[in-house]
Amino acid sequence: MARPWFTAGLAALLLTSAGAALAQSANPNPNAGRALAATCFTCHGTEGRSVGGVPPSLAGMNRDTMVQQLRDFRDGKRPATIMHQHAKGYTDAQFALIAAYFAGVQAAPAGASAPQGRGY
């Protein structure tokens, strides 16, 4: 007999996976995630690698964590100066594409400087 917590967790996993697959299949452009994420580069650095940690780097961030944080900004559950306004313009499917892109970008080594003249 399945445990209720296991069944709920499995259902959530399947829904998350199905949602991510749907977001990707609905947009056949393999560069869609990067194109959407490019709006983040101005503040969060080229490819999401922030200089000095403010605002935080997005490169290498866990996909599910980023999606939840973006939803929280959009829904007013997480305080922000600008992100709550910026996040209102995106769907959950777009959040999934953005988060998948940043999850696939290798984080810069600690203390590394960002390339000059790109996105800052």
C-alpha positions in Angstrom: 0.0 0.0 0.0 1.4 3.4 -1.0 2.0 6.0 1.7 0.0 9.2 1.2 3.2 11.4 1.3 4.8 9.1 -1.4 1.8 9.3 -3.6 1.6 13.1 -3.3 5.3 13.5 -3.9 5.2 11.2 -6.9 2.2 13.1 -8.4 4.0 16.4 -7.9 7.1 15.0 -9.6 5.1 13.7 -12.5 3.3 17.0 -12.9 6.5 19.0 -12.7 8.1 16.8 -15.3 5.1 16.9 -17.5 4.9 20.7 -17.2 8.6 21.1 -18.2 8.2 18.7 -21.1 5.1 20.6 -22.2 6.9 23.9 -22.0 9.7 22.6 -24.1 7.5 20.8 -26.7 5.3 23.9 -27.0 8.3 25.9 -28.1 10.4 23.9 -30.6 13.2 26.6 -30.6 16.1 25.2 -28.6 17.3 28.7 -27.9 14.0 29.9 -26.4 15.3 29.5 -22.8 18.3 31.6 -23.5 16.3 34.2 -25.4 14.0 34.6 -22.4 16.9 34.6 -19.9 18.7 37.3 -21.8 16.4 39.9 -20.1 18.1 38.8 -16.8 21.6 39.5 -18.0 21.4 43.2 -17.4 21.1 42.9 -13.6 22.3 39.3 -12.9 25.4 39.4 -15.3 26.3 37.8 -18.6 25.0 34.3 -18.6 23.6 34.9 -15.1 27.1 35.2 -13.5 26.8 38.2 -11.2 29.8 40.2 -10.1 30.1 40.5 -6.4 27.0 38.5 -5.7 24.5 41.4 -5.8 22.1 40.7 -7.3 22.7 36.9 -6.9 24.2 34.8 -9.7 21.7 32.6 -11.5 24.1 30.4 -13.3 24.0 26.8 -12.1 20.9 27.5 -9.9 18.6 24.5 -9.3 15.8 24.6 -11.9 13.0 23.8 -9.4 14.2 26.3 -6.9 14.4 29.0 -9.5 10.9 28.3 -10.8 9.5 28.5 -7.3 11.3 31.8 -6.6 10.1 33.3 -9.8 6.5 32.3 -9.0 6.9 33.7 -5.5 8.1 37.0 -7.0 5.2 37.1 -9.5 2.6 36.2 -6.9 3.8 38.7 -4.3 5.0 36.0 -1.8 8.6 37.1 -1.9 9.7 40.7 -1.3 11.6 42.5 -4.0 12.5 45.9 -5.3 11.9 45.1 -9.0 11.6 41.3 -9.5 7.9 41.2 -8.5 7.2 43.6 -11.4 9.4 41.8 -13.9 8.1 38.3 -13.1 4.5 39.3 -13.7 5.2 39.3 -17.4 6.0 35.5 -17.6 4.0 32.3 -17.7 4.9 29.2 -15.7 6.0 27.6 -19.0 8.4 30.5 -19.6 9.7 30.3 -16.0 10.5 26.6 -16.7 12.4 27.5 -19.9 14.4 30.3 -18.1 15.2 28.1 -15.1 16.2 25.2 -17.4 18.6 27.5 -19.2 20.3 28.8 -16.1 20.5 25.4 -14.5 22.6 24.3 -17.5 25.0 27.3 -17.3 28.1 26.5 -15.3 28.5 28.8 -12.4 31.7 30.9 -12.4 34.4 29.8 -9.9 34.5 31.8 -6.7 36.4 35.0 -7.1 36.3 34.9 -10.9 35.6 38.2 -12.6 33.0 38.6 -15.3 34.0 39.4 -18.9 34.3 43.1 -19.5 31.8 45.0 -21.6 29.1 42.4 -21.8 25.8 42.8 -20.0 26.9 45.2 -17.3 
